[in-house]
Amino acid sequence: MNKKLLAVAIAAALAPAAAMADSGNVTIYGNLHMSVESLDGNSGAAGSTSNQRETNISSNSSYIGFKGTEDLGNGLKAIWQMESLVGMGNTSTGTDSNSFTSRNSFLGLNGGFGTALLGRHDTPMKIVGRKADLFSDQIGDSRNLISAGGATWDLRPDNVIAYISPNMNGLTGAVAYVTNTNAGAALSNSVTALSAMGTYETGPLMVGLGYEKHNLSNLGAGTNDEKGLRLVGGYSFGDVKVTALYQKLTDLGGGNTDRKTWGLGAGYKMGATTLKAQYYNASDLTDCGVVDCSATGASMVAIGADYSLSKRTTAYVAYAKTNNDSNATGGASFSAFGGGHGDNPGTVAGKDPSGFAVGMKHSF
């Protein structure tokens, strides 16, 4: 090829790369999480003894993201992120959306003062709860009990104004204000929210505290603001890790109804294998007015084993079962397959959903 033509061809090929370099640093990342499962929602008609067992392929919070920074000088950076769920074969609705920017997506500034951002983002209350869950995005995810049973928590709302502090010798904090939650029927567009957390992580120790308030009083006179308090902890000694969570929700739905939930987890690492288990318990509701609050709670147990195939790829097996009390009915019943898990056949009053899963996760 003529040398001049070759030079022109090389310049043309490098032009897009040069334009990208000029726009700042861009990183492509993601996580693919698939599982094959036998799920028993036990969701026949109330009083039925039939088991509604089904075998599914589930995509569990699989996502792809793009993020970048640009140096603005004097220690200040512009930051951005666009992250999207990737539906890869869920049988039922759930985390199978392909809507672009369906996950944390924002524009902000970062510097010595910390990070400030605008966009869609997990609330601090949700972030602190994720730190104690050993079955995140699998069957047995703790959100089956801490963000269910008629409650709407662990949000990733639009319209977020958030600040995240720098790490100060293991101590970090975050606060977010949501101008309207846009979270469906349970939290309408006119509901604002405030969420905050603080965590301390050093060596083997982790402790965290989260608080969130949904301003339901905006909906009309006589409606209370519902509030949540969440305390988490974790400690590692040798090959053993233990976790714990305590949560209290008050004035649920704008009334006077409260609920407490607690959970414990443990993991034991043996080479490339980690054995793990966790137990969660949601108490009965309190002060339900004319409705009977008794037998409205549930408990969930999950056991599993992770096997590290590489630094970025993990295979696992897991089993989970939730025992619903007899009055944990309708939207107030608890599943074993919710949270970040994809397929969820659901359950009804007094039914006890259970499932077994074999899965693999790969991050890039």
MODAQUI-V400604 format. One line per field, one symbol per residue. ss: DSSP state (~ for helix, > for strand, _ for the rest). psi: psi as a letter, one per 30 degrees, with the letter a starting at -180 (. if undefined). burial: # if it has 16 or more other ideal C-beta (glycine too) atoms within 10 Angstrom, else .. A space follows every 10 residues. Layout:
ss: ???
psi: ???
burial: ???
This chain:
ss: __~~~~~~~~ ~~~~~~~~~~ ~~__>>>>>> >>>>>>>>>> __________ __>>>>>>>_ __>>>>>>>> >>>__>>>>> >>>>>_____ __________ ____>>>>>> >__>>>>>>> >>_~~~~~~~ __________ __~~~~____ _____>>>>> >>>>___>__ >>>>>>>>__ __________ __>>>>>>>> >>__>>>>>> >>>>_~~~~_ _____>>>>> >>>>>>>__> >>>>>>>>>> >>____>>>> >>>>>>>>>> __>>>>>>>> >>___>____ _______>>> >>>>>>>>__ __>>>>>>>> >>>>_____~ ~~________ __________ ___>>>>>>> >>>_
psi: kkeeeeeeee eeefeeeeee effakkkkla kkjklkljkj fhhalkfkgk kiklklkkkj hklklklllk kflhgkkkll kjkkkjkhgk ellbhgkgkk hfajklkakk affbkklkbk lkleeeeeef fgkfhkglkg kfffefhahf ljahlillhk jlkkllkihf kllkkkkjek ehgaeejlff kllkkllklj jkbfkkklkk kkkjiffffl kgklkklkkk klllkkjbgk kkllkkkkkk hkggbgklkk kllklkkjkj bfkjklllkk kklklkigbf kkflhgallk kkllkkjjfa ffkkllkkkk kkjklfgilb fglklggabf kdkjfalakf likllkkklk kkl.
burial: .......... .......... .......... #####.#.## ###....... .#...#.### ########.. ......#.## ########.# ##.###.... ######.#.# ...##.#.## ########## ########## ########## #####.#### .###...... .#####.#.# ###...#... ########## .....##### ######.... ...#####.# ####...... #.###.#.## ##.##.#### ###.#.#.#. ...#.###.# #####..#.. ..#.###### ######.... ...#.#.### #####.###. .######### ########## #######.#. ##..
